[in-house]
Amino acid sequence: MAEVQEQAEELATEEQVAALVRDFYAAADADPLLGPMFRAVIPDWQGHLAVVTDFWSRVLLGTDRYQGCVMSAHGKLRMSEAQFDRWLTLFRQAAEANLPPSGQKRVMEAAGFVDGRLRHWQAAIRDRESAPRPGS
């Protein structure tokens, strides 16, 4: 158990995870491409930051506070390719500013996975929404 904790601490501390999330969302909120979209879908910023911090704490530190589903949590969100690209850029900047190199590598691997899944998910939704309806 101590070995797992030691490995997690090499990736990040809870404080660094919280700073990553806080800095990313501050940058996203100020961003002209992401800010309006985020403000439209996040009614409770403090609650959202707590949930997202729990998610990234699970990824980096192996905590079990996050029990949700990333895909269903983003089901109503519609992002353009430019918005996905900006999301990754701002997230990478926040990771570089707040995490040690090993944590940056791990969090960006996970962010890349989430990004790919969300892009695929949204493409499938767009395809389904644009498909001809039977009898039309």
DRENNU-920523 format. One record per residue: residue number from 1; residue in three letters; x, y, z of N, C-alpha, C, O in turn. Coordinates in nm, 2 decimals. Example, Ala and Ser with C-alpha at 12.3 -4.5 7.8 and 13.67 -1.06 7.14 Angstrom:
2
+-----+-----+--------+--------+--------+--------+--------+--------+--------+--------+--------+--------+--------+--------+
!   n ! res !    n_x !    n_y !    n_z !   ca_x !   ca_y !   ca_z !    c_x !    c_y !    c_z !    o_x !    o_y !    o_z !
+-----+-----+--------+--------+--------+--------+--------+--------+--------+--------+--------+--------+--------+--------+
!   1 ! ALA !   1.32 !  -0.57 !   0.78 !   1.23 !  -0.45 !   0.78 !   1.32 !  -0.33 !   0.78 !   1.42 !  -0.33 !   0.85 !
!   2 ! SER !   1.28 !  -0.22 !   0.71 !   1.37 !  -0.11 !   0.71 !   1.29 !   0.00 !   0.79 !   1.34 !   0.11 !   0.80 !
+-----+-----+--------+--------+--------+--------+--------+--------+--------+--------+--------+--------+--------+--------+
END
This chain:
136
+-----+-----+--------+--------+--------+--------+--------+--------+--------+--------+--------+--------+--------+--------+
!   n ! res !    n_x !    n_y !    n_z !   ca_x !   ca_y !   ca_z !    c_x !    c_y !    c_z !    o_x !    o_y !    o_z !
+-----+-----+--------+--------+--------+--------+--------+--------+--------+--------+--------+--------+--------+--------+
!   1 ! MET !   0.08 !  -0.12 !   0.00 !   0.00 !   0.00 !   0.00 !   0.09 !   0.13 !   0.00 !   0.06 !   0.22 !  -0.07 !
!   2 ! ALA !   0.19 !   0.12 !   0.08 !   0.28 !   0.24 !   0.09 !   0.35 !   0.26 !  -0.05 !   0.37 !   0.38 !  -0.09 !
!   3 ! GLU !   0.38 !   0.15 !  -0.12 !   0.44 !   0.17 !  -0.25 !   0.35 !   0.23 !  -0.35 !   0.39 !   0.32 !  -0.43 !
!   4 ! VAL !   0.22 !   0.20 !  -0.35 !   0.12 !   0.26 !  -0.44 !   0.11 !   0.41 !  -0.41 !   0.11 !   0.49 !  -0.50 !
!   5 ! GLN !   0.11 !   0.45 !  -0.28 !   0.10 !   0.59 !  -0.24 !   0.22 !   0.66 !  -0.28 !   0.21 !   0.77 !  -0.33 !
!   6 ! GLU !   0.34 !   0.60 !  -0.27 !   0.46 !   0.66 !  -0.31 !   0.46 !   0.69 !  -0.46 !   0.50 !   0.79 !  -0.51 !
!   7 ! GLN !   0.41 !   0.59 !  -0.54 !   0.41 !   0.60 !  -0.69 !   0.31 !   0.72 !  -0.72 !   0.34 !   0.80 !  -0.81 !
!   8 ! ALA !   0.20 !   0.72 !  -0.66 !   0.10 !   0.83 !  -0.68 !   0.16 !   0.97 !  -0.65 !   0.14 !   1.06 !  -0.73 !
!   9 ! GLU !   0.23 !   0.98 !  -0.54 !   0.29 !   1.10 !  -0.51 !   0.40 !   1.15 !  -0.61 !   0.42 !   1.27 !  -0.62 !
!  10 ! GLU !   0.46 !   1.06 !  -0.68 !   0.55 !   1.09 !  -0.79 !   0.47 !   1.16 !  -0.91 !   0.53 !   1.24 !  -0.98 !
!  11 ! LEU !   0.34 !   1.12 !  -0.92 !   0.26 !   1.18 !  -1.03 !   0.21 !   1.31 !  -0.99 !   0.21 !   1.41 !  -1.07 !
!  12 ! ALA !   0.16 !   1.33 !  -0.87 !   0.10 !   1.46 !  -0.83 !   0.06 !   1.44 !  -0.68 !   0.05 !   1.33 !  -0.62 !
!  13 ! THR !   0.03 !   1.56 !  -0.62 !  -0.03 !   1.56 !  -0.49 !  -0.17 !   1.61 !  -0.51 !  -0.21 !   1.66 !  -0.61 !
!  14 ! GLU !  -0.25 !   1.59 !  -0.40 !  -0.39 !   1.64 !  -0.41 !  -0.39 !   1.79 !  -0.44 !  -0.48 !   1.84 !  -0.52 !
!  15 ! GLU !  -0.30 !   1.87 !  -0.38 !  -0.30 !   2.01 !  -0.41 !  -0.26 !   2.04 !  -0.55 !  -0.32 !   2.14 !  -0.61 !
!  16 ! GLN !  -0.17 !   1.96 !  -0.61 !  -0.14 !   1.99 !  -0.75 !  -0.26 !   1.95 !  -0.84 !  -0.28 !   2.02 !  -0.94 !
!  17 ! VAL !  -0.33 !   1.85 !  -0.81 !  -0.45 !   1.81 !  -0.89 !  -0.55 !   1.92 !  -0.88 !  -0.61 !   1.96 !  -0.98 !
!  18 ! ALA !  -0.57 !   1.97 !  -0.76 !  -0.67 !   2.08 !  -0.75 !  -0.63 !   2.21 !  -0.82 !  -0.71 !   2.27 !  -0.89 !
!  19 ! ALA !  -0.50 !   2.24 !  -0.82 !  -0.44 !   2.35 !  -0.90 !  -0.46 !   2.33 !  -1.05 !  -0.49 !   2.42 !  -1.12 !
!  20 ! LEU !  -0.43 !   2.21 !  -1.09 !  -0.45 !   2.18 !  -1.24 !  -0.59 !   2.21 !  -1.28 !  -0.61 !   2.28 !  -1.38 !
!  21 ! VAL !  -0.69 !   2.16 !  -1.21 !  -0.83 !   2.18 !  -1.24 !  -0.87 !   2.33 !  -1.23 !  -0.93 !   2.38 !  -1.32 !
!  22 ! ARG !  -0.83 !   2.39 !  -1.12 !  -0.86 !   2.53 !  -1.10 !  -0.80 !   2.62 !  -1.22 !  -0.87 !   2.70 !  -1.27 !
!  23 ! ASP !  -0.67 !   2.60 !  -1.25 !  -0.61 !   2.68 !  -1.35 !  -0.67 !   2.65 !  -1.49 !  -0.69 !   2.74 !  -1.57 !
!  24 ! PHE !  -0.70 !   2.52 !  -1.52 !  -0.76 !   2.49 !  -1.65 !  -0.89 !   2.56 !  -1.66 !  -0.92 !   2.62 !  -1.76 !
!  25 ! TYR !  -0.98 !   2.55 !  -1.56 !  -1.11 !   2.61 !  -1.57 !  -1.11 !   2.76 !  -1.57 !  -1.19 !   2.83 !  -1.64 !
!  26 ! ALA !  -1.01 !   2.82 !  -1.51 !  -1.00 !   2.97 !  -1.51 !  -0.96 !   3.01 !  -1.66 !  -1.01 !   3.11 !  -1.71 !
!  27 ! ALA !  -0.87 !   2.93 !  -1.72 !  -0.83 !   2.96 !  -1.86 !  -0.94 !   2.94 !  -1.95 !  -0.96 !   3.01 !  -2.04 !
!  28 ! ALA !  -1.01 !   2.83 !  -1.93 !  -1.13 !   2.79 !  -2.02 !  -1.24 !   2.90 !  -2.01 !  -1.29 !   2.94 !  -2.11 !
!  29 ! ASP !  -1.26 !   2.94 !  -1.89 !  -1.37 !   3.04 !  -1.87 !  -1.33 !   3.17 !  -1.94 !  -1.42 !   3.24 !  -1.99 !
!  30 ! ALA !  -1.20 !   3.21 !  -1.94 !  -1.16 !   3.33 !  -2.00 !  -1.14 !   3.32 !  -2.15 !  -1.13 !   3.42 !  -2.22 !
!  31 ! ASP !  -1.14 !   3.20 !  -2.20 !  -1.12 !   3.17 !  -2.35 !  -1.24 !   3.21 !  -2.43 !  -1.35 !   3.16 !  -2.39 !
!  32 ! PRO !  -1.23 !   3.28 !  -2.54 !  -1.34 !   3.32 !  -2.62 !  -1.41 !   3.20 !  -2.69 !  -1.53 !   3.21 !  -2.72 !
!  33 ! LEU !  -1.34 !   3.09 !  -2.71 !  -1.39 !   2.97 !  -2.78 !  -1.46 !   2.88 !  -2.68 !  -1.57 !   2.83 !  -2.71 !
!  34 ! LEU !  -1.40 !   2.86 !  -2.57 !  -1.45 !   2.77 !  -2.47 !  -1.54 !   2.83 !  -2.36 !  -1.64 !   2.77 !  -2.32 !
!  35 ! GLY !  -1.51 !   2.95 !  -2.32 !  -1.58 !   3.02 !  -2.21 !  -1.73 !   3.02 !  -2.23 !  -1.80 !   2.97 !  -2.14 !
!  36 ! PRO !  -1.78 !   3.07 !  -2.34 !  -1.93 !   3.07 !  -2.35 !  -2.00 !   2.93 !  -2.35 !  -2.10 !   2.92 !  -2.29 !
!  37 ! MET !  -1.93 !   2.84 !  -2.40 !  -1.99 !   2.70 !  -2.40 !  -1.99 !   2.65 !  -2.26 !  -2.09 !   2.59 !  -2.21 !
!  38 ! PHE !  -1.88 !   2.66 !  -2.19 !  -1.87 !   2.61 !  -2.05 !  -1.97 !   2.68 !  -1.96 !  -2.04 !   2.62 !  -1.88 !
!  39 ! ARG !  -1.98 !   2.81 !  -1.97 !  -2.07 !   2.89 !  -1.89 !  -2.22 !   2.85 !  -1.92 !  -2.30 !   2.85 !  -1.83 !
!  40 ! ALA !  -2.25 !   2.80 !  -2.04 !  -2.38 !   2.76 !  -2.08 !  -2.42 !   2.63 !  -2.02 !  -2.54 !   2.60 !  -2.00 !
!  41 ! VAL !  -2.32 !   2.54 !  -1.99 !  -2.36 !   2.41 !  -1.95 !  -2.32 !   2.38 !  -1.80 !  -2.35 !   2.27 !  -1.75 !
!  42 ! ILE !  -2.25 !   2.47 !  -1.74 !  -2.20 !   2.45 !  -1.60 !  -2.27 !   2.55 !  -1.51 !  -2.23 !   2.66 !  -1.49 !
!  43 ! PRO !  -2.39 !   2.51 !  -1.45 !  -2.46 !   2.60 !  -1.36 !  -2.39 !   2.62 !  -1.23 !  -2.40 !   2.73 !  -1.17 !
!  44 ! ASP !  -2.32 !   2.52 !  -1.18 !  -2.26 !   2.53 !  -1.05 !  -2.11 !   2.51 !  -1.06 !  -2.06 !   2.39 !  -1.06 !
!  45 ! TRP !  -2.03 !   2.62 !  -1.08 !  -1.89 !   2.60 !  -1.10 !  -1.82 !   2.53 !  -0.99 !  -1.73 !   2.45 !  -1.01 !
!  46 ! GLN !  -1.85 !   2.57 !  -0.86 !  -1.78 !   2.51 !  -0.75 !  -1.80 !   2.36 !  -0.74 !  -1.71 !   2.28 !  -0.72 !
!  47 ! GLY !  -1.93 !   2.32 !  -0.76 !  -1.96 !   2.18 !  -0.76 !  -1.90 !   2.11 !  -0.87 !  -1.85 !   2.00 !  -0.85 !
!  48 ! HIS !  -1.89 !   2.17 !  -0.99 !  -1.83 !   2.11 !  -1.11 !  -1.68 !   2.09 !  -1.08 !  -1.62 !   1.98 !  -1.11 !
!  49 ! LEU !  -1.62 !   2.19 !  -1.03 !  -1.47 !   2.18 !  -1.00 !  -1.44 !   2.07 !  -0.90 !  -1.34 !   2.00 !  -0.92 !
!  50 ! ALA !  -1.53 !   2.05 !  -0.81 !  -1.51 !   1.95 !  -0.71 !  -1.52 !   1.81 !  -0.77 !  -1.44 !   1.72 !  -0.75 !
!  51 ! VAL !  -1.62 !   1.79 !  -0.86 !  -1.63 !   1.66 !  -0.93 !  -1.51 !   1.64 !  -1.02 !  -1.46 !   1.53 !  -1.03 !
!  52 ! VAL !  -1.47 !   1.74 !  -1.10 !  -1.36 !   1.72 !  -1.19 !  -1.23 !   1.70 !  -1.12 !  -1.15 !   1.62 !  -1.16 !
!  53 ! THR !  -1.21 !   1.76 !  -1.00 !  -1.09 !   1.74 !  -0.92 !  -1.09 !   1.59 !  -0.87 !  -0.99 !   1.53 !  -0.87 !
!  54 ! ASP !  -1.21 !   1.54 !  -0.83 !  -1.22 !   1.40 !  -0.79 !  -1.19 !   1.31 !  -0.91 !  -1.12 !   1.21 !  -0.89 !
!  55 ! PHE !  -1.23 !   1.34 !  -1.03 !  -1.20 !   1.26 !  -1.14 !  -1.05 !   1.25 !  -1.17 !  -0.99 !   1.14 !  -1.18 !
!  56 ! TRP !  -0.98 !   1.37 !  -1.17 !  -0.84 !   1.37 !  -1.20 !  -0.76 !   1.31 !  -1.08 !  -0.65 !   1.26 !  -1.10 !
!  57 ! SER !  -0.81 !   1.32 !  -0.96 !  -0.75 !   1.26 !  -0.85 !  -0.75 !   1.11 !  -0.86 !  -0.66 !   1.04 !  -0.83 !
!  58 ! ARG !  -0.86 !   1.06 !  -0.91 !  -0.87 !   0.92 !  -0.94 !  -0.77 !   0.87 !  -1.04 !  -0.70 !   0.77 !  -1.03 !
!  59 ! VAL !  -0.76 !   0.95 !  -1.15 !  -0.67 !   0.92 !  -1.26 !  -0.52 !   0.92 !  -1.21 !  -0.45 !   0.82 !  -1.24 !
!  60 ! LEU !  -0.48 !   1.02 !  -1.14 !  -0.34 !   1.04 !  -1.10 !  -0.31 !   0.97 !  -0.97 !  -0.19 !   0.92 !  -0.96 !
!  61 ! LEU !  -0.40 !   0.97 !  -0.88 !  -0.36 !   0.92 !  -0.74 !  -0.43 !   0.79 !  -0.70 !  -0.40 !   0.74 !  -0.60 !
!  62 ! GLY !  -0.53 !   0.75 !  -0.78 !  -0.60 !   0.62 !  -0.75 !  -0.70 !   0.64 !  -0.64 !  -0.74 !   0.54 !  -0.59 !
!  63 ! THR !  -0.74 !   0.76 !  -0.62 !  -0.85 !   0.78 !  -0.51 !  -0.98 !   0.72 !  -0.57 !  -0.99 !   0.70 !  -0.69 !
!  64 ! ASP !  -1.08 !   0.71 !  -0.48 !  -1.21 !   0.65 !  -0.53 !  -1.32 !   0.75 !  -0.51 !  -1.44 !   0.70 !  -0.50 !
!  65 ! ARG !  -1.29 !   0.87 !  -0.50 !  -1.40 !   0.97 !  -0.48 !  -1.49 !   0.99 !  -0.60 !  -1.61 !   1.01 !  -0.59 !
!  66 ! TYR !  -1.43 !   0.98 !  -0.72 !  -1.51 !   1.00 !  -0.85 !  -1.58 !   0.86 !  -0.88 !  -1.52 !   0.76 !  -0.89 !
!  67 ! GLN !  -1.71 !   0.87 !  -0.89 !  -1.79 !   0.75 !  -0.92 !  -1.88 !   0.76 !  -1.04 !  -1.96 !   0.68 !  -1.07 !
!  68 ! GLY !  -1.86 !   0.87 !  -1.12 !  -1.94 !   0.90 !  -1.23 !  -1.90 !   0.83 !  -1.36 !  -1.81 !   0.75 !  -1.36 !
!  69 ! CYS !  -1.96 !   0.87 !  -1.47 !  -1.93 !   0.82 !  -1.60 !  -1.90 !   0.95 !  -1.69 !  -1.98 !   1.03 !  -1.72 !
!  70 ! VAL !  -1.77 !   0.96 !  -1.73 !  -1.73 !   1.07 !  -1.81 !  -1.81 !   1.09 !  -1.94 !  -1.85 !   1.20 !  -1.97 !
!  71 ! MET !  -1.84 !   0.98 !  -2.00 !  -1.91 !   0.99 !  -2.13 !  -2.06 !   1.04 !  -2.11 !  -2.10 !   1.13 !  -2.18 !
!  72 ! SER !  -2.13 !   0.98 !  -2.02 !  -2.27 !   1.03 !  -2.00 !  -2.27 !   1.17 !  -1.94 !  -2.36 !   1.24 !  -1.96 !
!  73 ! ALA !  -2.17 !   1.21 !  -1.86 !  -2.16 !   1.34 !  -1.81 !  -2.15 !   1.45 !  -1.92 !  -2.19 !   1.56 !  -1.90 !
!  74 ! HIS !  -2.09 !   1.41 !  -2.03 !  -2.07 !   1.50 !  -2.14 !  -2.17 !   1.48 !  -2.26 !  -2.15 !   1.53 !  -2.37 !
!  75 ! GLY !  -2.27 !   1.40 !  -2.23 !  -2.36 !   1.36 !  -2.34 !  -2.43 !   1.47 !  -2.41 !  -2.46 !   1.46 !  -2.53 !
!  76 ! LYS !  -2.47 !   1.58 !  -2.34 !  -2.54 !   1.69 !  -2.41 !  -2.44 !   1.79 !  -2.46 !  -2.49 !   1.88 !  -2.53 !
!  77 ! LEU !  -2.32 !   1.78 !  -2.43 !  -2.22 !   1.88 !  -2.48 !  -2.19 !   1.86 !  -2.63 !  -2.17 !   1.75 !  -2.67 !
!  78 ! ARG !  -2.19 !   1.97 !  -2.70 !  -2.15 !   1.96 !  -2.84 !  -2.03 !   2.05 !  -2.87 !  -2.04 !   2.17 !  -2.85 !
!  79 ! MET !  -1.92 !   1.99 !  -2.90 !  -1.80 !   2.07 !  -2.92 !  -1.75 !   2.05 !  -3.07 !  -1.76 !   1.94 !  -3.13 !
!  80 ! SER !  -1.70 !   2.16 !  -3.12 !  -1.64 !   2.16 !  -3.25 !  -1.50 !   2.10 !  -3.24 !  -1.44 !   2.09 !  -3.13 !
!  81 ! GLU !  -1.44 !   2.07 !  -3.35 !  -1.30 !   2.02 !  -3.35 !  -1.21 !   2.13 !  -3.29 !  -1.11 !   2.10 !  -3.22 !
!  82 ! ALA !  -1.23 !   2.25 !  -3.33 !  -1.15 !   2.36 !  -3.27 !  -1.17 !   2.37 !  -3.12 !  -1.07 !   2.40 !  -3.05 !
!  83 ! GLN !  -1.28 !   2.35 !  -3.07 !  -1.30 !   2.35 !  -2.92 !  -1.23 !   2.23 !  -2.86 !  -1.17 !   2.25 !  -2.75 !
!  84 ! PHE !  -1.24 !   2.11 !  -2.92 !  -1.16 !   2.00 !  -2.86 !  -1.01 !   2.03 !  -2.86 !  -0.94 !   2.01 !  -2.76 !
!  85 ! ASP !  -0.96 !   2.09 !  -2.97 !  -0.82 !   2.12 !  -2.98 !  -0.78 !   2.23 !  -2.87 !  -0.68 !   2.21 !  -2.81 !
!  86 ! ARG !  -0.86 !   2.33 !  -2.85 !  -0.84 !   2.43 !  -2.75 !  -0.84 !   2.37 !  -2.62 !  -0.76 !   2.40 !  -2.53 !
!  87 ! TRP !  -0.94 !   2.28 !  -2.59 !  -0.95 !   2.21 !  -2.46 !  -0.82 !   2.14 !  -2.43 !  -0.76 !   2.16 !  -2.32 !
!  88 ! LEU !  -0.77 !   2.07 !  -2.52 !  -0.64 !   2.00 !  -2.50 !  -0.52 !   2.09 !  -2.48 !  -0.44 !   2.07 !  -2.39 !
!  89 ! THR !  -0.52 !   2.20 !  -2.56 !  -0.41 !   2.30 !  -2.54 !  -0.41 !   2.36 !  -2.40 !  -0.31 !   2.37 !  -2.34 !
!  90 ! LEU !  -0.53 !   2.41 !  -2.36 !  -0.54 !   2.47 !  -2.23 !  -0.51 !   2.37 !  -2.12 !  -0.45 !   2.40 !  -2.02 !
!  91 ! PHE !  -0.56 !   2.25 !  -2.13 !  -0.54 !   2.15 !  -2.03 !  -0.39 !   2.11 !  -2.02 !  -0.33 !   2.10 !  -1.91 !
!  92 ! ARG !  -0.32 !   2.10 !  -2.14 !  -0.18 !   2.07 !  -2.14 !  -0.10 !   2.19 !  -2.07 !  -0.01 !   2.16 !  -1.99 !
!  93 ! GLN !  -0.14 !   2.31 !  -2.09 !  -0.07 !   2.43 !  -2.03 !  -0.09 !   2.42 !  -1.88 !   0.00 !   2.45 !  -1.80 !
!  94 ! ALA !  -0.21 !   2.39 !  -1.83 !  -0.24 !   2.38 !  -1.69 !  -0.16 !   2.26 !  -1.63 !  -0.11 !   2.27 !  -1.52 !
!  95 ! ALA !  -0.15 !   2.15 !  -1.70 !  -0.07 !   2.03 !  -1.65 !   0.08 !   2.07 !  -1.64 !   0.14 !   2.04 !  -1.54 !
!  96 ! GLU !   0.13 !   2.14 !  -1.74 !   0.27 !   2.18 !  -1.74 !   0.30 !   2.27 !  -1.62 !   0.41 !   2.27 !  -1.57 !
!  97 ! ALA !   0.20 !   2.36 !  -1.59 !   0.22 !   2.46 !  -1.49 !   0.21 !   2.40 !  -1.35 !   0.26 !   2.46 !  -1.25 !
!  98 ! ASN !   0.14 !   2.29 !  -1.33 !   0.11 !   2.24 !  -1.20 !   0.16 !   2.10 !  -1.16 !   0.15 !   2.07 !  -1.04 !
!  99 ! LEU !   0.20 !   2.02 !  -1.26 !   0.24 !   1.88 !  -1.23 !   0.38 !   1.86 !  -1.26 !   0.44 !   1.92 !  -1.34 !
! 100 ! PRO !   0.44 !   1.76 !  -1.19 !   0.58 !   1.72 !  -1.22 !   0.57 !   1.64 !  -1.36 !   0.46 !   1.60 !  -1.40 !
! 101 ! PRO !   0.68 !   1.62 !  -1.42 !   0.68 !   1.56 !  -1.55 !   0.61 !   1.43 !  -1.56 !   0.54 !   1.40 !  -1.66 !
! 102 ! SER !   0.63 !   1.34 !  -1.46 !   0.56 !   1.21 !  -1.46 !   0.41 !   1.23 !  -1.46 !   0.33 !   1.16 !  -1.52 !
! 103 ! GLY !   0.36 !   1.33 !  -1.38 !   0.22 !   1.36 !  -1.37 !   0.17 !   1.41 !  -1.50 !   0.06 !   1.38 !  -1.54 !
! 104 ! GLN !   0.25 !   1.50 !  -1.56 !   0.21 !   1.56 !  -1.69 !   0.18 !   1.45 !  -1.79 !   0.09 !   1.45 !  -1.87 !
! 105 ! LYS !   0.28 !   1.36 !  -1.80 !   0.27 !   1.25 !  -1.90 !   0.14 !   1.17 !  -1.87 !   0.07 !   1.14 !  -1.97 !
! 106 ! ARG !   0.12 !   1.13 !  -1.75 !   0.00 !   1.04 !  -1.72 !  -0.13 !   1.12 !  -1.74 !  -0.22 !   1.06 !  -1.80 !
! 107 ! VAL !  -0.14 !   1.24 !  -1.70 !  -0.26 !   1.32 !  -1.72 !  -0.29 !   1.35 !  -1.86 !  -0.41 !   1.35 !  -1.90 !
! 108 ! MET !  -0.19 !   1.37 !  -1.94 !  -0.21 !   1.40 !  -2.09 !  -0.24 !   1.27 !  -2.16 !  -0.32 !   1.27 !  -2.26 !
! 109 ! GLU !  -0.19 !   1.15 !  -2.12 !  -0.23 !   1.03 !  -2.18 !  -0.38 !   1.01 !  -2.15 !  -0.46 !   0.97 !  -2.24 !
! 110 ! ALA !  -0.43 !   1.03 !  -2.03 !  -0.57 !   1.02 !  -1.99 !  -0.65 !   1.12 !  -2.06 !  -0.76 !   1.09 !  -2.11 !
! 111 ! ALA !  -0.60 !   1.24 !  -2.07 !  -0.68 !   1.35 !  -2.14 !  -0.69 !   1.31 !  -2.29 !  -0.80 !   1.34 !  -2.35 !
! 112 ! GLY !  -0.59 !   1.26 !  -2.35 !  -0.60 !   1.22 !  -2.49 !  -0.70 !   1.11 !  -2.51 !  -0.77 !   1.11 !  -2.61 !
! 113 ! PHE !  -0.70 !   1.01 !  -2.42 !  -0.80 !   0.91 !  -2.42 !  -0.94 !   0.96 !  -2.41 !  -1.03 !   0.93 !  -2.49 !
! 114 ! VAL !  -0.97 !   1.05 !  -2.31 !  -1.10 !   1.11 !  -2.30 !  -1.13 !   1.19 !  -2.42 !  -1.25 !   1.18 !  -2.47 !
! 115 ! ASP !  -1.04 !   1.27 !  -2.47 !  -1.06 !   1.35 !  -2.59 !  -1.10 !   1.26 !  -2.71 !  -1.20 !   1.29 !  -2.78 !
! 116 ! GLY !  -1.03 !   1.15 !  -2.73 !  -1.07 !   1.06 !  -2.84 !  -1.20 !   1.00 !  -2.83 !  -1.28 !   0.99 !  -2.92 !
! 117 ! ARG !  -1.24 !   0.96 !  -2.71 !  -1.37 !   0.90 !  -2.68 !  -1.48 !   1.00 !  -2.70 !  -1.58 !   0.97 !  -2.76 !
! 118 ! LEU !  -1.46 !   1.12 !  -2.65 !  -1.56 !   1.23 !  -2.66 !  -1.58 !   1.27 !  -2.81 !  -1.69 !   1.29 !  -2.86 !
! 119 ! ARG !  -1.47 !   1.28 !  -2.88 !  -1.48 !   1.31 !  -3.03 !  -1.56 !   1.20 !  -3.10 !  -1.65 !   1.23 !  -3.18 !
! 120 ! HIS !  -1.53 !   1.08 !  -3.07 !  -1.60 !   0.96 !  -3.13 !  -1.74 !   0.96 !  -3.10 !  -1.83 !   0.95 !  -3.18 !
! 121 ! TRP !  -1.77 !   0.98 !  -2.97 !  -1.91 !   0.99 !  -2.92 !  -1.99 !   1.10 !  -2.99 !  -2.10 !   1.07 !  -3.03 !
! 122 ! GLN !  -1.93 !   1.21 !  -3.00 !  -2.00 !   1.33 !  -3.06 !  -2.02 !   1.31 !  -3.21 !  -2.12 !   1.35 !  -3.27 !
! 123 ! ALA !  -1.92 !   1.25 !  -3.27 !  -1.94 !   1.22 !  -3.42 !  -2.05 !   1.12 !  -3.44 !  -2.13 !   1.14 !  -3.53 !
! 124 ! ALA !  -2.06 !   1.02 !  -3.35 !  -2.17 !   0.93 !  -3.36 !  -2.31 !   0.99 !  -3.34 !  -2.41 !   0.96 !  -3.41 !
! 125 ! ILE !  -2.32 !   1.09 !  -3.25 !  -2.44 !   1.16 !  -3.22 !  -2.47 !   1.25 !  -3.34 !  -2.59 !   1.25 !  -3.39 !
! 126 ! ARG !  -2.37 !   1.32 !  -3.40 !  -2.40 !   1.40 !  -3.52 !  -2.45 !   1.31 !  -3.63 !  -2.54 !   1.35 !  -3.70 !
! 127 ! ASP !  -2.38 !   1.20 !  -3.65 !  -2.43 !   1.11 !  -3.76 !  -2.57 !   1.06 !  -3.74 !  -2.65 !   1.06 !  -3.84 !
! 128 ! ARG !  -2.60 !   1.03 !  -3.62 !  -2.74 !   0.98 !  -3.59 !  -2.84 !   1.09 !  -3.61 !  -2.95 !   1.07 !  -3.66 !
! 129 ! GLU !  -2.80 !   1.21 !  -3.56 !  -2.90 !   1.33 !  -3.58 !  -2.91 !   1.37 !  -3.72 !  -3.02 !   1.42 !  -3.76 !
! 130 ! SER !  -2.81 !   1.35 !  -3.81 !  -2.82 !   1.39 !  -3.95 !  -2.87 !   1.28 !  -4.04 !  -2.90 !   1.31 !  -4.16 !
! 131 ! ALA !  -2.89 !   1.16 !  -3.99 !  -2.93 !   1.05 !  -4.07 !  -3.08 !   1.07 !  -4.11 !  -3.16 !   1.12 !  -4.03 !
! 132 ! PRO !  -3.11 !   1.03 !  -4.23 !  -3.25 !   1.04 !  -4.27 !  -3.34 !   0.96 !  -4.18 !  -3.31 !   0.84 !  -4.14 !
! 133 ! ARG !  -3.45 !   1.01 !  -4.15 !  -3.55 !   0.94 !  -4.06 !  -3.64 !   0.85 !  -4.15 !  -3.67 !   0.88 !  -4.26 !
! 134 ! PRO !  -3.67 !   0.73 !  -4.10 !  -3.75 !   0.64 !  -4.18 !  -3.89 !   0.71 !  -4.21 !  -3.95 !   0.77 !  -4.13 !
! 135 ! GLY !  -3.93 !   0.69 !  -4.34 !  -4.05 !   0.75 !  -4.38 !  -4.04 !   0.90 !  -4.42 !  -4.14 !   0.96 !  -4.45 !
! 136 ! SER !  -3.92 !   0.96 !  -4.42 !  -3.91 !   1.10 !  -4.46 !  -3.86 !   1.12 !  -4.59 !  -3.84 !   1.23 !  -4.64 !
+-----+-----+--------+--------+--------+--------+--------+--------+--------+--------+--------+--------+--------+--------+
END
